[in-house]
């Protein structure tokens, strides 16, 4: 009935080009994050500690930094898969190299907390510029837009922006949540969703590279 070329059929079936799929990934990852925090709260554990960087806490509790570590693993697995797929193929484009290089830097930064300190603004500005460049390169080289990639960078950009909103700890509670706690949750929720969306994009890229070599 429909006379579509191979490239058009691939675009139609590519989940990266579906805004609905990006919304689904974001919703599922947010629901998972809220579920983890609710379970921790039900056992009397301070979920706020789970949102903080473990290295930034003196004598951290056992689950401190758990959300960040889950995000690193969630992003790291498809990142490794994409590296393996590219190395196995033996050839890669500029777009594919940029697609695997930027998340590798993000994961390394998150693990070693390279952005912490006086150069934090420079790191964030560099990530923002690299994200815009990669999104533009995606459109120019593949002639299609990845809503997963765009949504991931939007969430990560919003998380970086919220990191600069300074709110003192404590303060008045609203439904059991302080303004500082709300900011901390918003920052980590945006980062968690961004990692989930970027992980889904990397998985699709790895699958595409492997299918190309068949």
C-alpha positions as CSV (number, residue, x, y, z in Angstrom):
1,X,0.0,0.0,0.0
2,X,2.7,2.4,1.0
3,X,5.7,2.6,-1.3
4,X,8.6,3.4,1.0
5,X,12.3,3.2,0.3
6,X,14.6,1.2,2.5
7,X,15.9,4.4,4.2
8,X,12.3,5.6,4.8
9,X,11.3,2.2,6.2
10,X,14.3,2.2,8.6
11,X,13.4,5.7,9.8
12,X,9.8,4.6,10.4
13,X,10.9,1.7,12.5
14,X,13.7,3.4,14.3
15,X,12.6,4.2,17.9
16,X,15.1,7.0,18.0
17,X,12.9,9.0,15.7
18,X,9.8,8.6,17.8
19,X,8.9,11.3,20.3
20,X,6.4,8.9,22.0
21,X,9.2,6.4,22.6
22,X,11.4,9.1,24.2
23,X,8.5,10.1,26.5
24,X,8.0,6.5,27.4
25,X,11.7,6.1,28.4
26,X,11.6,9.3,30.4
27,X,8.4,8.3,32.2
28,X,9.6,4.8,33.0
29,X,12.9,6.0,34.3
30,X,11.2,8.7,36.5
31,X,8.8,6.1,37.9
32,X,11.7,3.7,38.6
33,X,13.5,6.5,40.5
34,X,10.5,7.5,42.5
35,X,9.9,3.8,43.3
36,X,13.4,3.4,44.6
37,X,13.2,6.4,46.8
38,X,9.7,5.4,48.1
39,X,11.0,2.0,49.1
40,X,14.0,3.5,50.9
41,X,11.7,5.9,52.7
42,X,9.3,3.2,53.7
43,X,12.3,1.5,55.5
44,X,13.1,4.6,57.3
45,X,16.2,5.5,55.2
46,X,16.9,9.1,54.3
47,X,16.4,9.1,50.6
48,X,18.1,12.5,50.3
49,X,21.5,10.8,51.0
50,X,20.9,8.6,48.0
51,X,20.8,11.6,45.8
52,X,24.1,13.0,46.9
53,X,27.6,12.2,45.6
54,X,29.2,9.7,48.0
55,X,32.6,11.4,47.7
56,X,31.0,14.7,48.9
57,X,29.8,13.3,52.3
58,X,31.9,12.7,55.3
59,X,31.2,9.2,56.8
60,X,28.6,8.5,54.1
61,X,25.7,6.1,54.9
62,X,25.7,2.7,53.1
63,X,23.3,3.8,50.2
64,X,24.7,7.3,49.7
65,X,25.2,8.0,46.0
66,X,23.2,5.0,45.0
67,X,21.1,6.8,42.4
68,X,24.2,8.2,40.7
69,X,25.8,4.8,40.6
70,X,22.7,3.2,39.1
71,X,22.7,5.9,36.4
72,X,26.4,5.2,35.6
73,X,25.7,1.5,35.2
74,X,22.6,2.1,33.1
75,X,24.5,4.3,30.8
76,X,27.7,2.3,30.9
77,X,26.3,-1.0,29.6
78,X,25.0,0.3,26.2
79,X,28.1,2.5,25.9
80,X,30.4,-0.6,26.2
81,X,28.1,-2.4,23.7
82,X,28.5,0.5,21.2
83,X,32.3,0.5,21.7
84,X,32.4,-3.3,21.0
85,X,30.1,-2.9,17.9
86,X,32.3,-0.2,16.5
87,X,35.6,-2.0,17.1
88,X,34.1,-5.2,15.6
89,X,32.9,-3.3,12.5
90,X,36.4,-1.9,12.0
91,X,35.0,1.3,10.5
92,X,33.1,4.2,12.0
93,X,31.9,7.6,10.9
94,X,32.6,10.9,12.5
95,X,29.0,10.9,13.9
96,X,29.5,7.4,15.4
97,X,32.8,8.4,17.0
98,X,31.3,11.5,18.5
99,X,28.3,9.5,19.7
100,X,30.5,7.1,21.7
101,X,33.1,9.7,22.8
102,X,30.9,12.2,24.5
103,X,29.1,9.7,26.8
104,X,32.4,8.1,27.6
105,X,33.6,11.5,28.9
106,X,30.4,12.0,30.8
107,X,30.7,8.6,32.5
108,X,34.4,9.2,33.3
109,X,33.5,12.6,34.8
110,X,30.7,11.2,36.8
111,X,32.9,8.5,38.3
112,X,35.9,10.7,39.1
113,X,33.9,13.9,39.7
114,X,36.2,15.8,37.4
115,X,33.8,18.7,37.1
116,X,33.8,19.5,40.9
117,X,35.8,22.6,41.9
118,X,36.6,25.9,40.4
119,X,36.4,24.7,36.8
120,X,32.8,23.4,37.1
121,X,31.4,26.1,34.8
122,X,34.0,25.4,32.1
123,X,33.1,21.7,32.2
124,X,29.4,22.4,31.9
125,X,29.9,24.9,29.1
126,X,32.0,22.3,27.2
127,X,29.3,19.7,27.6
128,X,26.6,22.1,26.4
129,X,28.6,23.0,23.3
130,X,29.5,19.3,22.6
131,X,25.8,18.3,23.0
132,X,24.6,21.0,20.6
133,X,27.3,20.0,18.1
134,X,26.5,16.3,18.3
135,X,22.7,17.0,17.9
136,X,23.4,19.1,14.8
137,X,25.8,16.5,13.4
138,X,23.1,13.8,14.0
139,X,20.7,15.8,11.7
140,X,23.2,16.6,9.0
141,X,24.8,13.2,8.7
142,X,21.9,10.8,9.2
143,X,19.2,13.2,7.9
144,X,16.9,12.3,10.8
145,X,16.6,13.5,14.3
146,X,16.9,11.3,17.3
147,X,14.3,12.4,19.9
148,X,16.1,10.1,22.4
149,X,19.3,12.2,21.9
150,X,17.6,15.5,22.0
151,X,15.5,14.6,25.1
152,X,18.6,13.2,26.8
153,X,20.6,16.5,26.3
154,X,17.6,18.5,27.3
155,X,17.3,16.6,30.6
156,X,21.0,16.7,31.3
157,X,21.2,20.4,30.4
158,X,18.3,21.2,32.8
159,X,20.1,19.1,35.5
160,X,23.3,21.1,35.0
161,X,21.3,24.4,35.3
162,X,19.6,23.3,38.5
163,X,23.0,22.5,40.0
164,X,23.7,26.2,40.1
165,X,20.5,27.0,42.0
166,X,21.8,27.4,45.6
167,X,19.3,26.7,48.3
168,X,20.4,26.4,51.9
169,X,19.6,23.1,53.6
170,X,16.8,22.9,56.0
171,X,14.1,25.5,55.8
172,X,10.4,25.1,55.9
173,X,8.8,21.8,54.9
174,X,6.1,21.5,52.4
175,X,4.4,18.1,52.5
176,X,7.5,16.7,54.2
177,X,9.9,18.1,51.5
178,X,12.2,21.1,51.9
179,X,13.1,23.5,49.1
180,X,16.6,22.0,49.2
181,X,15.3,18.5,49.0
182,X,13.0,19.4,46.1
183,X,15.9,20.9,44.2
184,X,18.1,17.9,44.9
185,X,15.4,15.5,43.7
186,X,14.7,17.6,40.5
187,X,18.4,17.6,39.7
188,X,18.9,13.9,40.1
189,X,15.6,13.0,38.4
190,X,16.5,15.0,35.4
191,X,20.0,13.5,35.3
192,X,18.5,10.0,35.8
193,X,16.1,10.5,32.9
194,X,18.8,11.9,30.7
195,X,21.0,8.9,31.3
196,X,18.1,6.6,30.6
197,X,17.3,8.4,27.3
198,X,21.0,8.5,26.3
199,X,21.4,4.8,27.1
200,X,18.4,3.9,24.9
201,X,20.0,6.0,22.1
202,X,23.3,4.3,22.5
203,X,21.7,0.8,22.4
204,X,19.9,1.7,19.2
205,X,23.2,2.9,17.7
206,X,25.0,-0.3,18.7
207,X,22.2,-2.4,17.2
208,X,22.4,-0.4,14.0
209,X,26.2,-0.9,13.7
210,X,25.9,-4.6,14.4
211,X,23.2,-5.0,11.7
212,X,25.3,-3.1,9.3
213,X,28.0,-5.7,9.6
214,X,25.7,-8.7,9.0
